[in-house]
Structure formats: structure tokens, C-alpha cells
Amino acid sequence: QLRTLTGNGPRKDTVVVASMQTVEADLDTTNPGQWMLHCHNAYHQEGGMMTVMSYVR
């Protein structure tokens, strides 16, 4: 669930983030493993807008 300035926002798996802005998300950690977080534009991924989030129980 995404967080907004006024509280909780919509439940979604894709969000547009403006330049120099941030987004907070609450994660349901019931599916351990490695998850890729990335921009959907390949040239942005190549520029570093991609990371791996890992979590174990």
C-alpha cells in the first residue's frame, strides 16, 4: 500500500514518481526471496533506476 501526505493511498504495483520525489510503500512480507524494483523504461534501468530487495524469514 502506498503512502501519501494525507495517509494511505491506493493499492497498486506501479507508481509514477516525479523527478526528485520519493514514495513510501508498506510491504506484505509473506513471500520471501529476491524482488527486483525497477523503472519500466529500459534506458532508465541501464542508468541505475533498478535495485534488488532481498528478504528472508
Predicted model as a PDB file, atoms N, CA, C, CB and O in Angstrom, pLDDT in the B-factor column:
MODEL        1                                                                  
ATOM      1  N   GLN A   1       0.846  -1.176   0.000  1.00 63.00           N  
ATOM      2  CA  GLN A   1       0.000   0.000   0.000  1.00 63.00           C  
ATOM      3  C   GLN A   1       0.887   1.232   0.000  1.00 63.00           C  
ATOM      4  CB  GLN A   1      -0.960   0.002   1.216  1.00 63.00           C  
ATOM      5  O   GLN A   1       1.829   1.321   0.788  1.00 63.00           O  
ATOM      6  N   LEU A   2       0.599   2.165  -0.861  1.00 69.00           N  
ATOM      7  CA  LEU A   2       1.377   3.390  -0.963  1.00 69.00           C  
ATOM      8  C   LEU A   2       0.961   4.386   0.104  1.00 69.00           C  
ATOM      9  CB  LEU A   2       1.222   4.006  -2.346  1.00 69.00           C  
ATOM     10  O   LEU A   2      -0.192   4.408   0.535  1.00 69.00           O  
ATOM     11  N   ARG A   3       1.903   5.203   0.523  1.00 70.00           N  
ATOM     12  CA  ARG A   3       1.613   6.259   1.484  1.00 70.00           C  
ATOM     13  C   ARG A   3       1.614   7.604   0.764  1.00 70.00           C  
ATOM     14  CB  ARG A   3       2.644   6.253   2.649  1.00 70.00           C  
ATOM     15  O   ARG A   3       2.435   7.853  -0.119  1.00 70.00           O  
ATOM     16  N   THR A   4       0.686   8.455   1.154  1.00 69.00           N  
ATOM     17  CA  THR A   4       0.626   9.807   0.607  1.00 69.00           C  
ATOM     18  C   THR A   4       0.796  10.792   1.754  1.00 69.00           C  
ATOM     19  CB  THR A   4      -0.716  10.056  -0.155  1.00 69.00           C  
ATOM     20  O   THR A   4       0.874  10.384   2.913  1.00 69.00           O  
ATOM     21  N   LEU A   5       0.854  12.061   1.451  1.00 71.00           N  
ATOM     22  CA  LEU A   5       0.988  13.076   2.500  1.00 71.00           C  
ATOM     23  C   LEU A   5      -0.193  13.064   3.463  1.00 71.00           C  
ATOM     24  CB  LEU A   5       1.126  14.458   1.878  1.00 71.00           C  
ATOM     25  O   LEU A   5      -0.062  13.478   4.615  1.00 71.00           O  
ATOM     26  N   THR A   6      -1.340  12.592   2.995  1.00 73.00           N  
ATOM     27  CA  THR A   6      -2.539  12.578   3.828  1.00 73.00           C  
ATOM     28  C   THR A   6      -2.841  11.217   4.432  1.00 73.00           C  
ATOM     29  CB  THR A   6      -3.713  13.031   3.026  1.00 73.00           C  
ATOM     30  O   THR A   6      -3.880  11.044   5.069  1.00 73.00           O  
ATOM     31  N   GLY A   7      -1.957  10.252   4.246  1.00 72.00           N  
ATOM     32  CA  GLY A   7      -2.181   8.915   4.813  1.00 72.00           C  
ATOM     33  C   GLY A   7      -1.942   7.834   3.790  1.00 72.00           C  
ATOM     34  O   GLY A   7      -1.021   7.931   2.979  1.00 72.00           O  
ATOM     35  N   ASN A   8      -2.775   6.793   3.823  1.00 71.00           N  
ATOM     36  CA  ASN A   8      -2.625   5.669   2.910  1.00 71.00           C  
ATOM     37  C   ASN A   8      -3.230   5.981   1.555  1.00 71.00           C  
ATOM     38  CB  ASN A   8      -3.265   4.423   3.494  1.00 71.00           C  
ATOM     39  O   ASN A   8      -4.269   6.634   1.452  1.00 71.00           O  
ATOM     40  N   GLY A   9      -2.561   5.501   0.521  1.00 70.00           N  
ATOM     41  CA  GLY A   9      -3.027   5.711  -0.837  1.00 70.00           C  
ATOM     42  C   GLY A   9      -3.547   4.428  -1.445  1.00 70.00           C  
ATOM     43  O   GLY A   9      -3.871   3.489  -0.718  1.00 70.00           O  
ATOM     44  N   PRO A  10      -3.633   4.364  -2.768  1.00 68.00           N  
ATOM     45  CA  PRO A  10      -4.187   3.183  -3.439  1.00 68.00           C  
ATOM     46  C   PRO A  10      -3.247   1.993  -3.376  1.00 68.00           C  
ATOM     47  CB  PRO A  10      -4.502   3.503  -4.886  1.00 68.00           C  
ATOM     48  O   PRO A  10      -2.034   2.156  -3.245  1.00 68.00           O  
ATOM     49  N   ARG A  11      -3.811   0.795  -3.468  1.00 68.00           N  
ATOM     50  CA  ARG A  11      -3.002  -0.423  -3.567  1.00 68.00           C  
ATOM     51  C   ARG A  11      -2.714  -0.659  -5.040  1.00 68.00           C  
ATOM     52  CB  ARG A  11      -3.731  -1.665  -2.920  1.00 68.00           C  
ATOM     53  O   ARG A  11      -3.637  -0.882  -5.824  1.00 68.00           O  
ATOM     54  N   LYS A  12      -1.463  -0.612  -5.420  1.00 67.00           N  
ATOM     55  CA  LYS A  12      -1.094  -0.830  -6.812  1.00 67.00           C  
ATOM     56  C   LYS A  12       0.358  -1.270  -6.873  1.00 67.00           C  
ATOM     57  CB  LYS A  12      -1.320   0.449  -7.659  1.00 67.00           C  
ATOM     58  O   LYS A  12       1.095  -1.117  -5.898  1.00 67.00           O  
ATOM     59  N   ASP A  13       0.778  -1.817  -8.012  1.00 68.00           N  
ATOM     60  CA  ASP A  13       2.151  -2.292  -8.136  1.00 68.00           C  
ATOM     61  C   ASP A  13       3.008  -1.411  -9.032  1.00 68.00           C  
ATOM     62  CB  ASP A  13       2.157  -3.695  -8.664  1.00 68.00           C  
ATOM     63  O   ASP A  13       4.186  -1.702  -9.238  1.00 68.00           O  
ATOM     64  N   THR A  14       2.437  -0.344  -9.566  1.00 73.00           N  
ATOM     65  CA  THR A  14       3.179   0.589 -10.405  1.00 73.00           C  
ATOM     66  C   THR A  14       2.795   1.999  -9.988  1.00 73.00           C  
ATOM     67  CB  THR A  14       2.893   0.350 -11.924  1.00 73.00           C  
ATOM     68  O   THR A  14       1.617   2.296  -9.792  1.00 73.00           O  
ATOM     69  N   VAL A  15       3.788   2.864  -9.854  1.00 75.00           N  
ATOM     70  CA  VAL A  15       3.507   4.244  -9.468  1.00 75.00           C  
ATOM     71  C   VAL A  15       4.449   5.172 -10.222  1.00 75.00           C  
ATOM     72  CB  VAL A  15       3.653   4.437  -7.932  1.00 75.00           C  
ATOM     73  O   VAL A  15       5.623   4.853 -10.408  1.00 75.00           O  
ATOM     74  N   VAL A  16       3.943   6.304 -10.649  1.00 77.00           N  
ATOM     75  CA  VAL A  16       4.756   7.316 -11.318  1.00 77.00           C  
ATOM     76  C   VAL A  16       5.392   8.183 -10.237  1.00 77.00           C  
ATOM     77  CB  VAL A  16       3.899   8.180 -12.318  1.00 77.00           C  
ATOM     78  O   VAL A  16       4.696   8.727  -9.380  1.00 77.00           O  
ATOM     79  N   VAL A  17       6.714   8.309 -10.283  1.00 80.00           N  
ATOM     80  CA  VAL A  17       7.445   9.120  -9.308  1.00 80.00           C  
ATOM     81  C   VAL A  17       8.096  10.269 -10.061  1.00 80.00           C  
ATOM     82  CB  VAL A  17       8.517   8.269  -8.530  1.00 80.00           C  
ATOM     83  O   VAL A  17       8.920  10.055 -10.950  1.00 80.00           O  
ATOM     84  N   ALA A  18       7.726  11.471  -9.704  1.00 82.00           N  
ATOM     85  CA  ALA A  18       8.285  12.651 -10.362  1.00 82.00           C  
ATOM     86  C   ALA A  18       9.757  12.814 -10.002  1.00 82.00           C  
ATOM     87  CB  ALA A  18       7.496  13.913  -9.971  1.00 82.00           C  
ATOM     88  O   ALA A  18      10.223  12.280  -8.996  1.00 82.00           O  
ATOM     89  N   SER A  19      10.473  13.547 -10.822  1.00 83.00           N  
ATOM     90  CA  SER A  19      11.889  13.812 -10.588  1.00 83.00           C  
ATOM     91  C   SER A  19      12.101  14.420  -9.200  1.00 83.00           C  
ATOM     92  CB  SER A  19      12.448  14.750 -11.675  1.00 83.00           C  
ATOM     93  O   SER A  19      11.376  15.328  -8.793  1.00 83.00           O  
ATOM     94  N   MET A  20      13.093  13.913  -8.488  1.00 87.00           N  
ATOM     95  CA  MET A  20      13.483  14.393  -7.156  1.00 87.00           C  
ATOM     96  C   MET A  20      12.408  14.152  -6.091  1.00 87.00           C  
ATOM     97  CB  MET A  20      13.801  15.872  -7.221  1.00 87.00           C  
ATOM     98  O   MET A  20      12.415  14.813  -5.052  1.00 87.00           O  
ATOM     99  N   GLN A  21      11.492  13.223  -6.332  1.00 83.00           N  
ATOM    100  CA  GLN A  21      10.457  12.874  -5.368  1.00 83.00           C  
ATOM    101  C   GLN A  21      10.687  11.461  -4.849  1.00 83.00           C  
ATOM    102  CB  GLN A  21       9.057  12.998  -6.001  1.00 83.00           C  
ATOM    103  O   GLN A  21      11.458  10.702  -5.436  1.00 83.00           O  
ATOM    104  N   THR A  22      10.026  11.105  -3.758  1.00 82.00           N  
ATOM    105  CA  THR A  22      10.136   9.762  -3.196  1.00 82.00           C  
ATOM    106  C   THR A  22       8.740   9.194  -2.971  1.00 82.00           C  
ATOM    107  CB  THR A  22      10.943   9.777  -1.869  1.00 82.00           C  
ATOM    108  O   THR A  22       7.746   9.921  -2.960  1.00 82.00           O  
ATOM    109  N   VAL A  23       8.694   7.879  -2.793  1.00 78.00           N  
ATOM    110  CA  VAL A  23       7.458   7.166  -2.497  1.00 78.00           C  
ATOM    111  C   VAL A  23       7.752   6.194  -1.373  1.00 78.00           C  
ATOM    112  CB  VAL A  23       6.898   6.426  -3.759  1.00 78.00           C  
ATOM    113  O   VAL A  23       8.794   5.539  -1.376  1.00 78.00           O  
ATOM    114  N   GLU A  24       6.843   6.092  -0.407  1.00 78.00           N  
ATOM    115  CA  GLU A  24       6.943   5.084   0.637  1.00 78.00           C  
ATOM    116  C   GLU A  24       5.886   4.027   0.383  1.00 78.00           C  
ATOM    117  CB  GLU A  24       6.778   5.712   2.049  1.00 78.00           C  
ATOM    118  O   GLU A  24       4.769   4.346  -0.026  1.00 78.00           O  
ATOM    119  N   ALA A  25       6.232   2.770   0.623  1.00 75.00           N  
ATOM    120  CA  ALA A  25       5.271   1.687   0.434  1.00 75.00           C  
ATOM    121  C   ALA A  25       5.374   0.724   1.604  1.00 75.00           C  
ATOM    122  CB  ALA A  25       5.513   0.950  -0.910  1.00 75.00           C  
ATOM    123  O   ALA A  25       6.473   0.397   2.052  1.00 75.00           O  
ATOM    124  N   ASP A  26       4.230   0.270   2.097  1.00 73.00           N  
ATOM    125  CA  ASP A  26       4.183  -0.796   3.088  1.00 73.00           C  
ATOM    126  C   ASP A  26       4.165  -2.109   2.331  1.00 73.00           C  
ATOM    127  CB  ASP A  26       2.937  -0.660   4.036  1.00 73.00           C  
ATOM    128  O   ASP A  26       3.390  -2.273   1.388  1.00 73.00           O  
ATOM    129  N   LEU A  27       5.016  -3.049   2.734  1.00 74.00           N  
ATOM    130  CA  LEU A  27       5.113  -4.321   2.031  1.00 74.00           C  
ATOM    131  C   LEU A  27       4.566  -5.445   2.890  1.00 74.00           C  
ATOM    132  CB  LEU A  27       6.562  -4.611   1.637  1.00 74.00           C  
ATOM    133  O   LEU A  27       4.805  -5.490   4.097  1.00 74.00           O  
ATOM    134  N   ASP A  28       3.832  -6.351   2.266  1.00 74.00           N  
ATOM    135  CA  ASP A  28       3.367  -7.566   2.915  1.00 74.00           C  
ATOM    136  C   ASP A  28       4.477  -8.596   2.745  1.00 74.00           C  
ATOM    137  CB  ASP A  28       1.994  -8.072   2.311  1.00 74.00           C  
ATOM    138  O   ASP A  28       4.680  -9.111   1.646  1.00 74.00           O  
ATOM    139  N   THR A  29       5.185  -8.896   3.806  1.00 78.00           N  
ATOM    140  CA  THR A  29       6.374  -9.745   3.716  1.00 78.00           C  
ATOM    141  C   THR A  29       6.040 -11.205   3.988  1.00 78.00           C  
ATOM    142  CB  THR A  29       7.442  -9.267   4.695  1.00 78.00           C  
ATOM    143  O   THR A  29       6.588 -11.814   4.908  1.00 78.00           O  
ATOM    144  N   THR A  30       5.141 -11.763   3.187  1.00 84.00           N  
ATOM    145  CA  THR A  30       4.775 -13.173   3.332  1.00 84.00           C  
ATOM    146  C   THR A  30       5.362 -14.035   2.220  1.00 84.00           C  
ATOM    147  CB  THR A  30       3.263 -13.319   3.350  1.00 84.00           C  
ATOM    148  O   THR A  30       5.093 -15.235   2.163  1.00 84.00           O  
ATOM    149  N   ASN A  31       6.155 -13.442   1.341  1.00 84.00           N  
ATOM    150  CA  ASN A  31       6.724 -14.175   0.212  1.00 84.00           C  
ATOM    151  C   ASN A  31       8.214 -13.875   0.125  1.00 84.00           C  
ATOM    152  CB  ASN A  31       6.007 -13.804  -1.118  1.00 84.00           C  
ATOM    153  O   ASN A  31       8.627 -13.035  -0.674  1.00 84.00           O  
ATOM    154  N   PRO A  32       9.039 -14.559   0.948  1.00 88.00           N  
ATOM    155  CA  PRO A  32      10.469 -14.249   0.983  1.00 88.00           C  
ATOM    156  C   PRO A  32      11.158 -14.549  -0.343  1.00 88.00           C  
ATOM    157  CB  PRO A  32      11.141 -15.028   2.094  1.00 88.00           C  
ATOM    158  O   PRO A  32      10.697 -15.367  -1.139  1.00 88.00           O  
ATOM    159  N   GLY A  33      12.267 -13.867  -0.551  1.00 90.00           N  
ATOM    160  CA  GLY A  33      13.053 -14.080  -1.757  1.00 90.00           C  
ATOM    161  C   GLY A  33      13.706 -12.796  -2.201  1.00 90.00           C  
ATOM    162  O   GLY A  33      13.853 -11.854  -1.422  1.00 90.00           O  
ATOM    163  N   GLN A  34      14.097 -12.765  -3.458  1.00 91.00           N  
ATOM    164  CA  GLN A  34      14.691 -11.574  -4.046  1.00 91.00           C  
ATOM    165  C   GLN A  34      13.697 -10.975  -5.031  1.00 91.00           C  
ATOM    166  CB  GLN A  34      16.043 -11.904  -4.745  1.00 91.00           C  
ATOM    167  O   GLN A  34      13.161 -11.677  -5.888  1.00 91.00           O  
ATOM    168  N   TRP A  35      13.455  -9.673  -4.904  1.00 87.00           N  
ATOM    169  CA  TRP A  35      12.489  -8.976  -5.733  1.00 87.00           C  
ATOM    170  C   TRP A  35      13.154  -7.783  -6.396  1.00 87.00           C  
ATOM    171  CB  TRP A  35      11.274  -8.529  -4.903  1.00 87.00           C  
ATOM    172  O   TRP A  35      13.839  -7.000  -5.739  1.00 87.00           O  
ATOM    173  N   MET A  36      12.951  -7.647  -7.700  1.00 84.00           N  
ATOM    174  CA  MET A  36      13.543  -6.537  -8.429  1.00 84.00           C  
ATOM    175  C   MET A  36      12.580  -5.358  -8.422  1.00 84.00           C  
ATOM    176  CB  MET A  36      13.894  -6.951  -9.877  1.00 84.00           C  
ATOM    177  O   MET A  36      11.410  -5.496  -8.779  1.00 84.00           O  
ATOM    178  N   LEU A  37      13.079  -4.209  -8.015  1.00 82.00           N  
ATOM    179  CA  LEU A  37      12.336  -2.963  -8.073  1.00 82.00           C  
ATOM    180  C   LEU A  37      12.952  -2.153  -9.199  1.00 82.00           C  
ATOM    181  CB  LEU A  37      12.371  -2.186  -6.699  1.00 82.00           C  
ATOM    182  O   LEU A  37      14.166  -1.952  -9.216  1.00 82.00           O  
ATOM    183  N   HIS A  38      12.144  -1.684 -10.136  1.00 79.00           N  
ATOM    184  CA  HIS A  38      12.737  -1.058 -11.320  1.00 79.00           C  
ATOM    185  C   HIS A  38      11.783  -0.093 -12.000  1.00 79.00           C  
ATOM    186  CB  HIS A  38      13.172  -2.116 -12.305  1.00 79.00           C  
ATOM    187  O   HIS A  38      10.568  -0.140 -11.809  1.00 79.00           O  
ATOM    188  N   CYS A  39      12.364   0.766 -12.786  1.00 77.00           N  
ATOM    189  CA  CYS A  39      11.616   1.623 -13.699  1.00 77.00           C  
ATOM    190  C   CYS A  39      11.270   0.783 -14.924  1.00 77.00           C  
ATOM    191  CB  CYS A  39      12.436   2.915 -14.095  1.00 77.00           C  
ATOM    192  O   CYS A  39      12.044  -0.096 -15.304  1.00 77.00           O  
ATOM    193  N   HIS A  40      10.129   1.035 -15.543  1.00 77.00           N  
ATOM    194  CA  HIS A  40       9.737   0.256 -16.707  1.00 77.00           C  
ATOM    195  C   HIS A  40      10.356   0.746 -18.013  1.00 77.00           C  
ATOM    196  CB  HIS A  40       8.253   0.267 -16.832  1.00 77.00           C  
ATOM    197  O   HIS A  40      10.100   0.160 -19.065  1.00 77.00           O  
ATOM    198  N   ASN A  41      11.152   1.788 -17.974  1.00 82.00           N  
ATOM    199  CA  ASN A  41      11.868   2.248 -19.160  1.00 82.00           C  
ATOM    200  C   ASN A  41      13.269   1.638 -19.143  1.00 82.00           C  
ATOM    201  CB  ASN A  41      11.935   3.814 -19.214  1.00 82.00           C  
ATOM    202  O   ASN A  41      14.037   1.865 -18.208  1.00 82.00           O  
ATOM    203  N   ALA A  42      13.597   0.864 -20.180  1.00 84.00           N  
ATOM    204  CA  ALA A  42      14.881   0.162 -20.211  1.00 84.00           C  
ATOM    205  C   ALA A  42      16.060   1.115 -20.077  1.00 84.00           C  
ATOM    206  CB  ALA A  42      15.010  -0.630 -21.495  1.00 84.00           C  
ATOM    207  O   ALA A  42      17.032   0.786 -19.397  1.00 84.00           O  
ATOM    208  N   TYR A  43      16.002   2.282 -20.704  1.00 84.00           N  
ATOM    209  CA  TYR A  43      17.131   3.206 -20.614  1.00 84.00           C  
ATOM    210  C   TYR A  43      17.274   3.761 -19.191  1.00 84.00           C  
ATOM    211  CB  TYR A  43      16.959   4.359 -21.619  1.00 84.00           C  
ATOM    212  O   TYR A  43      18.379   4.124 -18.789  1.00 84.00           O  
ATOM    213  N   HIS A  44      16.192   3.833 -18.429  1.00 80.00           N  
ATOM    214  CA  HIS A  44      16.297   4.231 -17.027  1.00 80.00           C  
ATOM    215  C   HIS A  44      16.931   3.113 -16.196  1.00 80.00           C  
ATOM    216  CB  HIS A  44      14.908   4.595 -16.463  1.00 80.00           C  
ATOM    217  O   HIS A  44      17.738   3.383 -15.306  1.00 80.00           O  
ATOM    218  N   GLN A  45      16.572   1.865 -16.483  1.00 78.00           N  
ATOM    219  CA  GLN A  45      17.183   0.735 -15.782  1.00 78.00           C  
ATOM    220  C   GLN A  45      18.692   0.736 -16.001  1.00 78.00           C  
ATOM    221  CB  GLN A  45      16.571  -0.601 -16.258  1.00 78.00           C  
ATOM    222  O   GLN A  45      19.468   0.549 -15.064  1.00 78.00           O  
ATOM    223  N   GLU A  46      19.096   0.948 -17.249  1.00 83.00           N  
ATOM    224  CA  GLU A  46      20.520   0.998 -17.569  1.00 83.00           C  
ATOM    225  C   GLU A  46      21.207   2.145 -16.841  1.00 83.00           C  
ATOM    226  CB  GLU A  46      20.724   1.139 -19.075  1.00 83.00           C  
ATOM    227  O   GLU A  46      22.399   2.066 -16.546  1.00 83.00           O  
ATOM    228  N   GLY A  47      20.466   3.208 -16.551  1.00 85.00           N  
ATOM    229  CA  GLY A  47      21.011   4.359 -15.837  1.00 85.00           C  
ATOM    230  C   GLY A  47      20.988   4.207 -14.326  1.00 85.00           C  
ATOM    231  O   GLY A  47      21.376   5.132 -13.613  1.00 85.00           O  
ATOM    232  N   GLY A  48      20.540   3.057 -13.818  1.00 82.00           N  
ATOM    233  CA  GLY A  48      20.599   2.797 -12.388  1.00 82.00           C  
ATOM    234  C   GLY A  48      19.279   2.855 -11.644  1.00 82.00           C  
ATOM    235  O   GLY A  48      19.265   2.718 -10.421  1.00 82.00           O  
ATOM    236  N   MET A  49      18.176   3.053 -12.337  1.00 81.00           N  
ATOM    237  CA  MET A  49      16.879   3.123 -11.655  1.00 81.00           C  
ATOM    238  C   MET A  49      16.307   1.713 -11.489  1.00 81.00           C  
ATOM    239  CB  MET A  49      15.884   4.027 -12.445  1.00 81.00           C  
ATOM    240  O   MET A  49      15.227   1.389 -11.982  1.00 81.00           O  
ATOM    241  N   MET A  50      17.088   0.881 -10.765  1.00 83.00           N  
ATOM    242  CA  MET A  50      16.709  -0.504 -10.556  1.00 83.00           C  
ATOM    243  C   MET A  50      17.501  -1.011  -9.354  1.00 83.00           C  
ATOM    244  CB  MET A  50      16.973  -1.379 -11.839  1.00 83.00           C  
ATOM    245  O   MET A  50      18.664  -0.648  -9.180  1.00 83.00           O  
ATOM    246  N   THR A  51      16.883  -1.842  -8.534  1.00 86.00           N  
ATOM    247  CA  THR A  51      17.579  -2.441  -7.404  1.00 86.00           C  
ATOM    248  C   THR A  51      16.932  -3.770  -7.069  1.00 86.00           C  
ATOM    249  CB  THR A  51      17.566  -1.500  -6.178  1.00 86.00           C  
ATOM    250  O   THR A  51      15.835  -4.068  -7.541  1.00 86.00           O  
ATOM    251  N   VAL A  52      17.600  -4.561  -6.264  1.00 90.00           N  
ATOM    252  CA  VAL A  52      17.044  -5.829  -5.794  1.00 90.00           C  
ATOM    253  C   VAL A  52      16.782  -5.700  -4.296  1.00 90.00           C  
ATOM    254  CB  VAL A  52      18.012  -7.033  -6.101  1.00 90.00           C  
ATOM    255  O   VAL A  52      17.652  -5.283  -3.531  1.00 90.00           O  
ATOM    256  N   MET A  53      15.570  -6.064  -3.896  1.00 88.00           N  
ATOM    257  CA  MET A  53      15.228  -6.102  -2.479  1.00 88.00           C  
ATOM    258  C   MET A  53      15.203  -7.574  -2.077  1.00 88.00           C  
ATOM    259  CB  MET A  53      13.841  -5.386  -2.184  1.00 88.00           C  
ATOM    260  O   MET A  53      14.481  -8.373  -2.672  1.00 88.00           O  
ATOM    261  N   SER A  54      15.989  -7.924  -1.074  1.00 90.00           N  
ATOM    262  CA  SER A  54      16.049  -9.303  -0.603  1.00 90.00           C  
ATOM    263  C   SER A  54      15.528  -9.394   0.821  1.00 90.00           C  
ATOM    264  CB  SER A  54      17.484  -9.845  -0.684  1.00 90.00           C  
ATOM    265  O   SER A  54      15.829  -8.544   1.659  1.00 90.00           O  
ATOM    266  N   TYR A  55      14.749 -10.425   1.084  1.00 86.00           N  
ATOM    267  CA  TYR A  55      14.325 -10.627   2.456  1.00 86.00           C  
ATOM    268  C   TYR A  55      14.126 -12.122   2.708  1.00 86.00           C  
ATOM    269  CB  TYR A  55      13.026  -9.836   2.753  1.00 86.00           C  
ATOM    270  O   TYR A  55      13.666 -12.860   1.837  1.00 86.00           O  
ATOM    271  N   VAL A  56      14.482 -12.544   3.910  1.00 83.00           N  
ATOM    272  CA  VAL A  56      14.347 -13.939   4.329  1.00 83.00           C  
ATOM    273  C   VAL A  56      13.580 -13.964   5.654  1.00 83.00           C  
ATOM    274  CB  VAL A  56      15.756 -14.634   4.472  1.00 83.00           C  
ATOM    275  O   VAL A  56      13.530 -12.971   6.379  1.00 83.00           O  
ATOM    276  N   ARG A  57      13.003 -15.087   5.941  1.00 78.00           N  
ATOM    277  CA  ARG A  57      12.273 -15.227   7.204  1.00 78.00           C  
ATOM    278  C   ARG A  57      13.217 -15.450   8.341  1.00 78.00           C  
ATOM    279  CB  ARG A  57      11.278 -16.364   7.135  1.00 78.00           C  
ATOM    280  O   ARG A  57      12.783 -15.591   9.485  1.00 78.00           O  
TER     281      ARG A  57                                                      
ENDMDL                                                                          
END                                                                             
